[in-house]
Amino acid sequence: MRFLLPPSRTVRAEARADAPPFDRYTGVLYRALGASEWTPAERRWAARHVCVHAGEHGVVPGAGPCSPALDLNDLAASAGPLVDLRSKEYVRRAPLPDGQWTVRVVSEGADGRRLAVSHWNKYYKGVVLGALVRSRPRLTGIRSLLTWAAATGIRLEQIGPESLDLVVRPGERAPDLATEAAAEVVVHHSDGLHEGIHRGRAHESDPELFESSRGGS
């Protein structure tokens, strides 16, 4: 199984242009991942399971060099299924092969109605993928991913043949990254509510912070 991430519009000034995305990107999703704090074992897990649509470089390993680019069809055949965490813009540029998976971040009201979370969806995706990296589970398919999520207290649900919803609590206050406050992500588990705390950093002027509010997912 591989997870496919979007690029970041902000990068480390000192990073080489061909540096691995985990070492180069500084956008909201990548700060939420917490890659700079990974252990060697966690980085090896991420290298096996996470790829990045790195703009002009194409799809590359998150922890590897930015060339040569990976072919999505070959990647799906050899290491699938793929779980796509990119925005719609990048999905249009490089569509997934048939049989792969997409993820929406949604809130759910008391009436069961779900609404897409646009403004903070990258943050939540980064938090969940960062938790996966730290857990380093053995993933053999979507069922094993859903089992891990339930055991971790993350509400990740299959809603269609190739679609997943990451459900967050409706009305919860968006994490105040601008002031480096602790962000509380409350998610459902089968036996009640569990809470996860994650700290991230950003600034209101960061273009990554507002990109998804313009229609990305």
C-alpha positions in Angstrom: 0.0 0.0 0.0 1.2 3.5 -0.9 -0.1 6.9 0.2 0.1 9.7 -2.4 0.6 13.3 -1.2 0.4 16.6 -2.9 3.4 18.9 -3.1 3.9 21.9 -0.9 4.0 25.5 -2.1 6.5 26.4 0.6 9.9 24.9 0.9 13.0 25.1 3.0 15.2 27.9 1.6 18.4 25.9 2.2 17.1 22.7 0.6 18.4 21.5 -2.7 15.8 21.5 -5.6 16.3 17.7 -5.9 16.1 17.0 -2.1 13.6 14.4 -0.9 10.2 16.0 -0.4 10.1 15.2 3.3 13.3 17.2 3.7 12.3 20.0 1.4 8.6 20.8 1.9 7.3 22.9 4.8 3.5 23.3 4.0 0.8 22.6 6.5 0.4 18.9 5.6 4.2 18.3 5.9 4.4 20.1 9.3 1.5 18.0 10.5 3.4 14.9 9.4 6.3 15.8 11.8 8.9 14.2 9.5 11.8 16.1 11.2 11.0 14.2 14.4 10.8 10.7 12.9 13.1 7.9 14.1 15.2 6.0 11.5 12.6 3.2 11.6 9.7 5.6 11.0 11.5 7.2 8.1 12.1 3.7 6.6 8.4 2.9 6.9 7.5 6.2 5.3 10.0 5.6 2.5 8.2 2.3 1.7 4.7 3.6 2.0 4.5 7.3 1.0 5.0 9.0 -2.4 4.6 12.6 -3.3 3.3 14.3 -6.5 6.2 16.7 -6.5 5.1 19.2 -9.2 7.5 19.3 -12.1 9.3 16.2 -10.8 6.2 14.0 -11.1 5.4 11.3 -8.6 8.5 10.5 -6.5 9.3 8.7 -3.2 8.7 11.0 -0.2 12.0 10.1 1.4 14.0 9.5 -1.8 15.5 11.4 -4.7 13.2 13.5 -7.0 14.3 11.5 -10.1 13.4 9.4 -11.8 9.6 9.8 -11.5 7.4 6.9 -10.7 4.6 5.8 -13.1 1.3 5.6 -11.3 0.2 2.5 -13.2 3.4 0.7 -12.4 3.2 1.8 -8.8 -0.4 0.6 -8.4 0.5 -2.8 -10.0 3.6 -3.3 -7.8 2.7 -1.7 -4.5 -1.0 -0.9 -4.6 -3.5 -0.2 -3.5 -2.8 3.6 -3.7 -4.6 5.9 -1.3 -4.7 9.4 -2.8 -4.5 12.4 -0.4 -3.9 15.0 -3.1 -6.1 17.9 -4.0 -8.4 17.8 -7.0 -5.9 19.9 -8.9 -3.2 17.2 -8.8 -5.7 14.4 -9.3 -6.6 16.1 -12.6 -2.9 16.4 -13.6 -2.2 12.7 -12.9 -5.3 10.6 -12.5 -5.3 7.4 -10.5 -5.5 4.1 -12.3 -8.8 2.2 -11.8 -9.2 0.4 -8.5 -7.3 2.9 -6.3 -8.7 4.9 -3.3 -9.5 8.6 -2.6 -10.0 10.3 0.8 -12.4 13.1 1.8 -12.2 14.9 5.1 -15.7 15.6 6.4 -17.6 16.7 9.4 -20.8 14.9 10.3 -23.8 16.6 11.9 -26.3 15.1 14.4 -28.6 14.4 11.5 -25.9 12.3 9.7 -25.3 14.9 7.1 -21.7 15.2 6.0 -19.9 18.3 4.8 -16.5 18.5 3.2 -13.8 20.1 5.3 -11.9 22.3 2.9 -9.9 24.8 5.0 -8.1 22.3 7.3 -8.2 19.1 5.3 -4.5 19.1 4.6 -3.8 19.4 8.3 -6.0 16.5 9.2 -4.6 14.3 6.5 -1.1 15.1 7.7 -2.0 14.3 11.3 -3.5 10.9 10.4 -0.6 10.0 8.1 1.9 11.1 10.7 0.1 8.8 13.2 0.4 5.9 10.7 4.2 6.5 10.3 4.7 6.5 14.1 2.7 3.3 14.4 4.3 1.6 11.5 1.5 -1.0 11.0 1.7 -3.9 8.6 -0.7 -2.8 5.8 -1.9 -5.4 3.4 -4.9 -3.6 2.0 -7.7 -1.2 2.8 -9.2 -3.5 5.4 -6.0 -3.5 7.4 -5.9 0.3 7.2 -9.5 0.6 8.5 -8.6 -1.8 11.3 -5.6 0.3 12.3 -7.7 3.5 12.3 -10.4 2.0 14.5 -7.9 0.7 17.0 -6.2 4.1 17.0 -9.4 6.0 17.6 -9.6 7.6 14.1 -12.9 7.5 12.3 -12.0 6.4 8.8 -14.8 4.8 6.9 -15.3 3.2 3.5 -18.2 5.0 1.8 -17.9 3.5 -1.7 -16.0 0.9 -3.8 -12.9 3.2 -3.9 -13.8 6.0 -1.5 -12.9 6.7 2.2 -14.2 9.4 4.5 -12.1 10.8 7.4 -14.7 12.1 9.8 -14.0 14.9 12.3 -16.4 16.3 14.8 -18.7 19.0 13.5 -18.3 22.5 14.9 -14.8 21.7 16.3 -12.6 24.8 16.3 -9.9 24.7 13.7 -6.4 24.2 15.2 -4.8 27.6 15.8 -1.6 27.0 14.1 -0.8 30.7 13.8 -0.3 30.9 17.6 1.3 27.4 17.9 -1.6 26.3 20.2 -2.2 22.7 20.8 -4.8 21.4 18.4 -7.3 18.9 19.6 -8.6 16.5 17.1 -11.6 14.6 18.5 -12.5 11.5 16.6 -15.0 8.6 17.1 -14.1 5.1 18.1 -16.6 2.2 18.3 -16.7 2.4 22.1 -16.8 6.2 22.5 -14.9 9.3 21.9 -11.1 9.4 21.9 -8.9 12.5 21.7 -5.6 13.1 20.0 -3.4 16.1 20.5 -1.1 17.4 17.8 1.0 20.6 17.7 1.7 22.2 14.4 3.1 25.6 13.3 2.0 27.9 10.6 1.3 31.6 10.0 -1.8 33.2 8.5 0.3 34.5 5.6 1.4 30.9 4.6 -0.1 30.2 1.1 -0.4 26.5 2.0 -2.8 27.3 4.8 -5.4 28.8 2.5 -4.9 26.9 -0.7 -7.4 24.2 0.1 -10.1 26.7 1.0 -10.1 27.6 -2.7 -11.5 24.3 -3.7 -8.8 21.7 -3.0 -9.4 18.5 -1.1 
